Amino acid sequence: MEFSTQTTTGLQQVRTAALGVGVFTDGILTPPAEILDRASEGAISAVLKSEFKGKANTHLVLRNLPGVKAERIIVIGLGKQEAYKAATHAAAEQTFAGLCASLNVTEGVSTLAGVECENTSLRSRASAMATAALRSQYRYEATRTKDIEPAPRLKKLAVWVSRSKADEVKEGLKEGTAIGNGVNLARELGDLPPNICTPTYLGDTAKKLGKEFKSLKVEVLDRKKIEAEKMGAFLSVANGSDEPPVFIVMRHTPKGGKSKDKAPLVLVGKGLTFDSGGISIKPAASMDEMKYDMCGAASVLGTMRAVAELELDREVIGLVASCENMPSGRANKPGDVVTSMSGQTIEILNTDAEGRLVLCDALTYAERFKPEAVIDIATLTGACVVALGHVNSGLFSKDDKLAEDLLEAGRNAGDTAWRMPLEDAYQEQLRSNFADMANIGGMPAGSVTAACFLARYTSAYSWAHLDIAGTAWKSGKEKGATGRPVPLLTHFLLSRS
């Protein structure tokens, strides 16, 4: 997808196959809609009075308006003007781009980014436009051979803007393109079946990114190297599967080299390419969705892609611990005690609480980089879905500044999180009579005790945990990976660059 600016002074003079303008409820026109309404002698106002109410995420296609050179005017509903926010704008842009694709046009022009919106800038709205447009064009087709709709012909989208503000929009489009590409990479990895997207596949994907972007240096540790690092907790999960585990290290170094006064930022992703639950096997219903248990890893790969494409002026390191969790004669058993890379011992009471066993060794590995901050991302607990549903990711951190920066990044990106408690009082639930800790803390506050478990491995640095079990993918008719929280993470990294 190619993004650009359209700086023609008179909007009615813009020649395009599809021109998108927004309207609010109660017949309130945005400034671009007013321009076209005057040029067409009230054609848009007339339609609003008779058949279109301007509700959010609705649209109406008008063709051959008098006085307007665009072939089609796509009127996008923005909802109530007083409730118009960044998320509404992004949804409107996605509606416009998706409609352009369904109309089989090759190019279009959007005026939506020019509409003022609470707590946004023109640059951020242009960024949201590019990201939303790329999201709308995503189609999974890697393993489909029949009933595939023809690929969208949409190749170019432009933002209508005054010439004086074109540079600001271009910067936003560049940012949004990188985020959109990262989101779609994460979605593709999540949607691939687990017999294709194995740990080895994730490692190969990281290597390809290393070849594509000069700023990325990639190392993929095999089982022998993982054993040499004494990652006993991670390997205990991997032992149940015939698929070999990998530990991926991706390093983005800015053009000027490492900063002497800024420590790196580290992202850690859970990469369970399939989670059967192991000996504590999951119910059969919906177990196919456990291919999405690597969405934390996918978000790290997607974010690292975005970082490299943006040539971010900050050192960023991505770590991915990837394996399968399968039942076999070599698999973990309830009652086993394993030793983590940190030397702490863990009593495994439930083999389906494996993500924390994988992550704890990755978090210990992160210490060697002397990071400014470490953020782990994981589809960790069903309890987080119970607590927050599918709207917000769960955020856990004892660092108030880091937590607020992540929350703000989520708000700015339309990829929101909600801060959850992490008091030491919850640690008592992880007490074990036979090891330094148990890997589960019982039913109460399951997402909190999971985070408390991880916190035991993060005392050397500032740390936050994102539980994305409720936001990484959708079920039912809309089943598919969402690419979250790539936008949140990229916005956070941009704010720290």
C-alpha positions as CSV (number, residue, x, y, z in Angstrom):
1,M,0.0,0.0,0.0
2,E,1.3,3.4,-1.0
3,F,0.4,6.4,1.2
4,S,0.8,10.1,0.2
5,T,-0.6,13.6,0.7
6,Q,-3.2,15.3,-1.6
7,T,-2.7,19.1,-1.4
8,T,-5.2,20.3,-4.1
9,T,-6.6,23.5,-2.6
10,G,-10.2,23.0,-3.6
11,L,-11.5,19.6,-2.3
12,Q,-14.2,19.6,-5.0
13,Q,-11.5,19.7,-7.6
14,V,-9.8,16.5,-6.4
15,R,-10.0,13.7,-9.0
16,T,-10.2,10.3,-7.4
17,A,-12.2,7.1,-7.5
18,A,-13.3,7.5,-3.9
19,L,-13.2,10.6,-1.6
20,G,-14.0,9.9,2.0
21,V,-15.6,12.6,4.2
22,G,-17.0,12.4,7.7
23,V,-20.3,13.6,9.2
24,F,-21.5,13.5,12.8
25,T,-25.0,12.6,14.0
26,D,-27.8,15.2,13.9
27,G,-26.7,16.3,10.4
28,I,-23.5,18.0,11.6
29,L,-20.9,18.2,8.7
30,T,-17.2,18.2,9.2
31,P,-15.4,21.0,7.4
32,P,-14.5,18.9,4.3
33,A,-18.1,17.7,4.1
34,E,-19.2,21.3,4.2
35,I,-16.9,22.2,1.2
36,L,-18.4,19.4,-0.9
37,D,-22.0,20.2,0.3
38,R,-21.6,23.8,-0.9
39,A,-20.0,22.7,-4.2
40,S,-22.9,20.2,-4.8
41,E,-25.6,22.7,-3.8
42,G,-26.6,20.9,-0.6
43,A,-26.6,17.3,-1.9
44,I,-24.9,15.9,1.2
45,S,-27.2,17.8,3.6
46,A,-30.2,16.6,1.7
47,V,-29.1,13.0,2.1
48,L,-28.5,13.4,5.8
49,K,-32.0,14.7,6.3
50,S,-33.6,11.8,4.5
51,E,-31.6,8.6,4.8
52,F,-28.3,8.8,6.6
53,K,-28.0,9.5,10.4
54,G,-24.2,9.6,10.7
55,K,-23.9,6.9,13.3
56,A,-20.3,5.7,13.9
57,N,-19.1,3.0,11.6
58,T,-21.8,3.5,9.0
59,H,-21.3,4.8,5.5
60,L,-23.1,5.9,2.4
61,V,-21.8,6.0,-1.2
62,L,-22.8,9.0,-3.4
63,R,-21.9,9.0,-7.1
64,N,-21.6,11.8,-9.6
65,L,-22.3,14.7,-7.3
66,P,-22.7,18.0,-9.3
67,G,-19.8,20.3,-8.9
68,V,-17.5,17.6,-7.5
69,K,-14.9,15.9,-9.6
70,A,-14.4,12.7,-7.5
71,E,-16.2,9.7,-8.9
72,R,-17.6,8.7,-5.5
73,I,-18.1,10.5,-2.2
74,I,-18.0,8.0,0.6
75,V,-19.7,9.6,3.6
76,I,-18.5,8.0,6.9
77,G,-20.6,8.3,10.1
78,L,-18.5,9.6,13.0
79,G,-21.2,9.4,15.7
80,K,-21.8,12.2,18.2
81,Q,-19.4,15.1,17.8
82,E,-18.9,15.5,21.6
83,A,-17.9,11.8,21.8
84,Y,-15.5,11.8,18.8
85,K,-12.2,10.2,19.9
86,A,-9.1,8.7,18.5
87,A,-10.6,5.2,18.4
88,T,-13.6,6.5,16.5
89,H,-11.3,8.1,13.9
90,A,-9.3,5.0,13.5
91,A,-12.5,2.9,13.0
92,A,-13.7,5.4,10.4
93,E,-10.4,5.2,8.5
94,Q,-10.7,1.4,8.5
95,T,-14.2,1.6,7.2
96,F,-13.2,3.9,4.4
97,A,-10.2,1.8,3.3
98,G,-12.2,-1.4,3.6
99,L,-15.0,0.0,1.5
100,C,-12.5,1.2,-1.2
101,A,-11.3,-2.4,-1.4
102,S,-14.8,-3.8,-1.7
103,L,-15.7,-1.3,-4.4
104,N,-12.7,-2.6,-6.3
105,V,-11.1,0.8,-6.8
106,T,-7.3,1.2,-7.0
107,E,-6.9,4.5,-5.2
108,G,-8.7,6.9,-2.8
109,V,-8.4,10.1,-0.8
110,S,-9.4,10.5,2.8
111,T,-10.2,13.8,4.6
112,L,-10.8,12.2,8.0
113,A,-7.4,12.9,9.4
114,G,-8.0,16.6,9.0
115,V,-10.9,16.5,11.5
116,E,-9.9,17.7,15.0
117,C,-10.1,15.0,17.6
118,E,-9.6,15.0,21.4
119,N,-6.0,14.3,22.6
120,T,-4.7,13.8,19.0
121,S,-2.5,15.7,16.6
122,L,-2.6,15.7,12.8
123,R,0.5,13.5,12.8
124,S,-1.1,10.9,15.1
125,R,-4.3,10.9,13.0
126,A,-2.3,10.4,9.8
127,S,-0.5,7.6,11.5
128,A,-3.8,6.0,12.6
129,M,-5.0,6.3,9.0
130,A,-2.1,4.3,7.6
131,T,-2.3,1.6,10.3
132,A,-6.1,1.3,9.9
133,A,-5.8,1.1,6.1
134,L,-3.2,-1.7,6.3
135,R,-5.3,-3.6,8.9
136,S,-8.3,-3.4,6.6
137,Q,-6.3,-5.0,3.7
138,Y,-5.1,-8.0,5.7
139,R,-6.3,-11.4,4.4
140,Y,-5.2,-14.8,5.5
141,E,-4.6,-17.0,2.5
142,A,-1.4,-19.0,3.3
143,T,-3.2,-22.4,3.6
144,R,-6.4,-21.7,1.6
145,T,-6.9,-22.9,-2.0
146,K,-10.6,-22.4,-2.5
147,D,-13.3,-19.7,-2.0
148,I,-10.7,-17.0,-1.9
149,E,-12.0,-13.6,-2.9
150,P,-9.9,-11.7,-5.5
151,A,-7.2,-9.6,-3.8
152,P,-8.2,-6.0,-3.3
153,R,-7.0,-3.7,-6.1
154,L,-6.6,-0.8,-3.7
155,K,-2.9,0.3,-4.0
156,K,-2.9,4.0,-3.1
157,L,-4.5,6.1,-0.4
158,A,-3.9,9.8,0.1
159,V,-4.6,12.3,3.0
160,W,-6.1,15.6,1.9
161,V,-4.2,18.3,3.7
162,S,-3.0,21.8,3.2
163,R,0.4,22.2,1.7
164,S,1.8,23.8,4.8
165,K,1.0,20.7,6.9
166,A,2.0,18.0,4.4
167,D,5.4,17.3,6.1
168,E,3.6,16.6,9.4
169,V,1.2,14.2,7.6
170,K,4.1,12.4,5.8
171,E,5.8,11.7,9.1
172,G,2.6,10.3,10.5
173,L,2.0,8.1,7.5
174,K,5.5,6.7,7.7
175,E,5.0,5.9,11.4
176,G,1.6,4.3,10.7
177,T,2.8,2.3,7.8
178,A,5.5,0.7,9.9
179,I,3.0,-0.1,12.7
180,G,0.5,-1.5,10.2
181,N,3.2,-3.7,8.7
182,G,4.2,-4.9,12.1
183,V,0.6,-5.6,13.1
184,N,-0.1,-7.6,9.9
185,L,3.1,-9.7,10.4
186,A,1.9,-10.5,14.0
187,R,-1.5,-11.4,12.6
188,E,-0.1,-13.7,9.9
189,L,2.1,-15.5,12.4
190,G,-0.8,-16.0,14.8
191,D,-3.2,-17.2,12.2
192,L,-0.8,-19.8,10.7
193,P,-1.6,-23.4,11.8
194,P,0.7,-24.8,14.4
195,N,2.1,-27.5,12.1
196,I,3.5,-24.7,10.0
197,C,4.3,-22.0,12.5
198,T,6.6,-24.0,14.7
199,P,9.3,-22.7,16.9
200,T,11.7,-23.2,14.0
201,Y,9.4,-21.2,11.8
202,L,9.5,-18.3,14.2
203,G,13.2,-18.5,14.3
204,D,13.4,-18.4,10.5
205,T,11.0,-15.5,10.4
206,A,13.3,-13.5,12.7
207,K,16.3,-14.4,10.5
208,K,14.4,-13.1,7.5
209,L,13.8,-9.8,9.2
210,G,17.5,-9.6,10.1
211,K,18.3,-9.9,6.4
212,E,15.6,-7.4,5.4
213,F,16.6,-4.7,7.8
214,K,20.3,-3.7,8.4
215,S,19.7,-2.4,11.9
216,L,18.6,-5.9,13.1
217,K,21.0,-8.5,14.3
218,V,19.4,-11.9,14.9
219,E,20.6,-14.9,16.8
220,V,18.6,-18.1,17.2
221,L,19.7,-20.4,20.1
222,D,19.1,-24.1,19.6
223,R,18.5,-26.7,22.3
224,K,22.2,-27.1,23.0
225,K,22.7,-23.4,23.5
226,I,19.6,-23.2,25.6
227,E,20.9,-26.0,27.8
228,A,24.2,-24.2,28.1
229,E,22.3,-21.2,29.5
230,K,20.8,-23.6,32.1
231,M,17.2,-22.5,31.2
232,G,15.7,-25.5,33.1
233,A,12.2,-24.1,33.4
234,F,11.9,-23.3,29.7
235,L,13.4,-26.7,28.7
236,S,11.1,-28.6,31.0
237,V,8.1,-27.3,29.0
238,A,9.9,-28.1,25.6
239,N,10.8,-31.6,26.6
240,G,7.3,-32.9,26.0
241,S,7.4,-32.2,22.3
242,D,9.3,-33.5,19.3
243,E,9.5,-30.0,18.0
244,P,12.9,-28.4,19.0
245,P,12.7,-25.3,21.1
246,V,14.4,-22.0,20.0
247,F,15.4,-18.9,21.9
248,I,15.4,-15.8,19.6
249,V,17.5,-12.7,20.3
250,M,16.8,-9.7,18.0
251,R,18.9,-6.5,18.5
252,H,18.0,-3.2,16.8
253,T,20.9,-0.9,16.9
254,P,20.4,2.7,15.6
255,K,22.5,4.1,12.8
256,G,24.7,6.0,15.2
257,G,25.4,2.9,17.3
258,K,24.5,2.2,20.9
259,S,23.8,5.2,23.1
260,K,26.2,5.7,25.9
261,D,23.7,7.4,28.1
262,K,20.6,5.2,27.4
263,A,20.3,1.5,28.3
264,P,18.4,-0.7,25.9
265,L,14.7,-1.4,26.1
266,V,13.9,-5.1,26.1
267,L,10.7,-6.9,24.9
268,V,10.1,-10.5,25.9
269,G,7.5,-12.7,24.1
270,K,5.9,-15.9,25.1
271,G,6.2,-18.2,22.0
272,L,4.1,-21.4,22.7
273,T,3.3,-22.3,19.1
274,F,0.8,-24.8,20.5
275,D,-0.4,-25.4,24.0
276,S,-2.2,-28.6,24.7
277,G,-1.9,-28.1,28.4
278,G,0.5,-30.9,28.6
279,I,-0.3,-33.7,31.1
280,S,-2.9,-31.3,32.6
281,I,-4.5,-31.4,29.2
282,K,-7.0,-28.7,28.1
283,P,-10.6,-29.5,27.1
284,A,-11.0,-30.4,23.4
285,A,-13.4,-27.6,22.6
286,S,-11.5,-24.6,21.3
287,M,-8.1,-26.2,21.8
288,D,-7.4,-25.3,18.1
289,E,-7.2,-21.7,19.3
290,M,-4.1,-22.6,21.4
291,K,-2.1,-22.0,18.2
292,Y,-2.5,-18.4,19.3
293,D,-0.5,-19.0,22.5
294,M,2.5,-17.6,20.6
295,C,0.9,-14.2,20.0
296,G,3.2,-12.6,22.6
297,A,6.1,-13.7,20.5
298,A,4.4,-12.6,17.3
299,S,3.9,-9.1,18.8
300,V,7.6,-8.9,19.6
301,L,8.5,-9.8,16.0
302,G,5.9,-7.4,14.7
303,T,7.2,-4.6,16.9
304,M,10.8,-5.3,16.1
305,R,9.9,-5.0,12.4
306,A,8.2,-1.7,13.0
307,V,11.2,-0.4,15.0
308,A,13.6,-1.4,12.2
309,E,11.4,0.1,9.5
310,L,11.2,3.4,11.4
311,E,15.0,3.3,12.0
312,L,14.2,4.1,15.7
313,D,16.9,6.1,17.4
314,R,17.0,3.8,20.4
315,E,18.5,0.4,21.1
316,V,15.7,-2.2,21.4
317,I,16.2,-5.9,22.1
318,G,13.5,-8.5,21.4
319,L,13.7,-11.9,23.1
320,V,11.4,-14.9,22.3
321,A,11.3,-18.2,24.1
322,S,9.4,-20.6,21.8
323,C,8.4,-24.3,22.1
324,E,5.3,-26.5,22.2
325,N,3.6,-27.8,25.3
326,M,2.6,-31.4,24.6
327,P,1.9,-34.5,26.7
328,S,4.4,-37.3,26.3
329,G,6.6,-39.6,28.4
330,R,9.1,-36.8,28.6
331,A,6.6,-34.1,29.6
332,N,6.4,-32.2,32.9
333,K,4.2,-33.9,35.5
334,P,2.2,-32.3,38.3
335,G,4.5,-32.6,41.3
336,D,7.8,-32.2,39.4
337,V,10.3,-29.7,40.6
338,V,12.5,-27.9,38.1
339,T,15.3,-25.4,38.4
340,S,15.1,-22.1,36.5
341,M,18.0,-20.2,35.0
342,S,18.0,-18.0,38.1
343,G,18.6,-21.0,40.3
344,Q,15.2,-20.7,41.9
345,T,13.2,-24.0,42.1
346,I,9.6,-24.4,41.0
347,E,7.1,-27.0,41.9
348,I,4.8,-27.7,38.9
349,L,1.3,-28.2,40.2
350,N,-0.3,-27.7,36.8
351,T,1.5,-28.2,33.5
352,D,-1.0,-25.9,31.8
353,A,0.6,-23.0,33.6
354,E,3.6,-23.3,31.3
355,G,3.9,-19.8,30.0
356,R,5.4,-18.5,33.2
357,L,8.0,-21.3,33.1
358,V,9.1,-20.3,29.7
359,L,9.1,-16.6,30.5
360,C,10.9,-16.7,33.8
361,D,14.1,-17.9,32.1
362,A,13.7,-15.3,29.3
363,L,13.4,-12.6,32.0
364,T,16.5,-13.8,33.7
365,Y,18.4,-13.8,30.3
366,A,17.3,-10.2,29.9
367,E,19.4,-9.1,32.9
368,R,22.7,-9.3,30.8
369,F,21.6,-6.3,28.7
370,K,21.4,-4.0,31.8
371,P,18.1,-2.7,30.4
372,E,16.4,0.5,31.2
373,A,13.1,-1.4,31.2
374,V,11.8,-4.9,30.3
375,I,8.3,-5.6,29.1
376,D,7.0,-9.1,28.6
377,I,4.0,-9.9,26.5
378,A,2.1,-13.1,26.9
379,T,-1.2,-14.8,26.4
380,L,-0.8,-15.9,30.0
381,T,-4.1,-16.5,31.8
382,G,-7.7,-17.2,31.1
383,A,-8.3,-15.3,34.4
384,C,-7.3,-12.1,32.7
385,V,-10.0,-12.7,30.1
386,V,-12.5,-13.1,33.0
387,A,-11.3,-9.9,34.6
388,L,-11.0,-7.6,31.5
389,G,-12.8,-9.3,28.6
390,H,-11.5,-8.5,25.2
391,V,-11.2,-4.8,25.3
392,N,-8.1,-4.1,27.5
393,S,-4.9,-6.0,27.9
394,G,-3.9,-6.6,31.5
395,L,-0.9,-4.5,32.7
396,F,1.1,-5.4,35.8
397,S,4.0,-3.3,37.1
398,K,5.4,-2.0,40.3
399,D,7.1,0.9,38.4
400,D,4.4,3.7,38.3
401,K,6.2,5.7,35.6
402,L,6.7,2.7,33.3
403,A,3.1,1.7,33.9
404,E,1.7,5.1,33.1
405,D,3.9,5.4,30.0
406,L,2.5,2.1,28.7
407,L,-1.1,3.1,29.5
408,E,-0.6,6.4,27.7
409,A,0.9,4.6,24.7
410,G,-2.1,2.3,24.5
411,R,-4.5,5.2,24.6
412,N,-2.6,7.0,21.9
413,A,-2.5,3.9,19.7
414,G,-6.1,2.8,20.3
415,D,-4.6,-0.4,21.8
416,T,-5.6,0.0,25.4
417,A,-4.5,-1.7,28.6
418,W,-5.8,-1.6,32.2
419,R,-3.5,-1.7,35.2
420,M,-4.0,-4.6,37.6
421,P,-2.7,-5.0,41.2
422,L,0.6,-6.6,42.0
423,E,0.9,-6.4,45.8
424,D,3.3,-8.7,47.6
425,A,0.3,-10.0,49.7
426,Y,-0.6,-12.2,46.7
427,Q,2.8,-13.9,46.7
428,E,1.7,-16.1,49.6
429,Q,-0.6,-18.1,47.2
430,L,2.6,-19.3,45.4
431,R,4.0,-21.0,48.5
432,S,5.3,-24.5,48.1
433,N,6.4,-27.1,50.7
434,F,8.8,-28.6,48.2
435,A,10.3,-25.8,46.2
436,D,11.0,-22.1,46.3
437,M,7.6,-21.5,44.7
438,A,4.7,-23.2,43.0
439,N,3.8,-22.4,39.4
440,I,0.1,-21.7,40.3
441,G,-1.6,-19.9,43.1
442,G,-5.1,-21.3,42.8
443,M,-8.3,-19.9,41.4
444,P,-8.5,-16.5,43.2
445,A,-6.7,-13.7,41.3
446,G,-5.2,-16.1,38.8
447,S,-3.8,-13.4,36.5
448,V,-2.3,-11.5,39.5
449,T,-0.5,-14.5,40.9
450,A,0.8,-15.4,37.5
451,A,2.3,-11.9,37.3
452,C,3.6,-12.3,40.9
453,F,5.4,-15.4,39.8
454,L,7.1,-13.5,37.0
455,A,8.0,-10.6,39.3
456,R,10.3,-13.0,41.2
457,Y,12.6,-12.9,38.3
458,T,12.7,-9.2,37.6
459,S,14.3,-7.6,40.7
460,A,17.3,-6.4,38.6
461,Y,15.4,-4.0,36.4
462,S,12.3,-2.0,35.8
463,W,9.6,-4.4,34.5
464,A,6.1,-4.6,33.2
465,H,4.0,-7.5,32.2
466,L,1.2,-7.4,29.5
467,D,-1.3,-10.3,29.7
468,I,-2.9,-10.3,26.2
469,A,-5.0,-13.5,26.6
470,G,-8.2,-11.5,25.9
471,T,-6.9,-9.2,23.2
472,A,-4.5,-11.2,21.0
473,W,-7.2,-12.9,18.9
474,K,-10.9,-13.1,18.3
475,S,-13.0,-16.2,18.3
476,G,-16.2,-17.3,16.5
477,K,-17.1,-16.1,13.0
478,E,-14.4,-13.4,13.3
479,K,-11.7,-15.8,14.4
480,G,-8.3,-14.5,13.8
481,A,-5.3,-12.8,15.4
482,T,-5.6,-9.0,16.1
483,G,-1.9,-8.0,16.1
484,R,-2.2,-6.4,19.5
485,P,-0.3,-5.0,21.3
486,V,2.1,-4.1,18.4
487,P,0.6,-0.5,18.3
488,L,0.9,0.0,22.0
489,L,4.5,-1.3,22.1
490,T,5.6,0.8,19.1
491,H,4.1,4.0,20.5
492,F,5.8,3.3,23.8
493,L,9.2,2.8,22.1
494,L,8.6,6.0,20.1
495,S,7.9,7.9,23.3
496,R,11.2,6.7,24.7
497,S,13.3,7.4,21.6
